[in-house]
């Protein structure tokens, strides 16, 4: 019976560790997603600026 309790305790520790790892992965993915959104916004602004520049008179 003691060995079963030990195994369950070890299993709980492993599951808790995996949950923390998964949480860290999701946190990292969220940061990457936020950064990608900022890059996409800058790219859209640049493309808009380039499109507008085509219609503006050049000296």
ChimeraX attribute file (.defattr): number of C-alpha atoms within 10 A of each C-alpha:
attribute: neighborCount
match mode: 1-to-1
recipient: residues
	/A:1	6
	/A:2	7
	/A:3	8
	/A:4	9
	/A:5	10
	/A:6	11
	/A:7	12
	/A:8	12
	/A:9	12
	/A:10	12
	/A:11	12
	/A:12	12
	/A:13	12
	/A:14	12
	/A:15	12
	/A:16	12
	/A:17	12
	/A:18	12
	/A:19	12
	/A:20	12
	/A:21	12
	/A:22	12
	/A:23	12
	/A:24	12
	/A:25	12
	/A:26	12
	/A:27	12
	/A:28	12
	/A:29	12
	/A:30	12
	/A:31	12
	/A:32	12
	/A:33	12
	/A:34	12
	/A:35	12
	/A:36	12
	/A:37	12
	/A:38	12
	/A:39	12
	/A:40	12
	/A:41	12
	/A:42	12
	/A:43	12
	/A:44	12
	/A:45	12
	/A:46	12
	/A:47	12
	/A:48	11
	/A:49	11
	/A:50	11
	/A:51	11
	/A:52	10
	/A:53	11
	/A:54	9
	/A:55	8
	/A:56	8
	/A:57	6
	/A:58	6
	/A:59	3
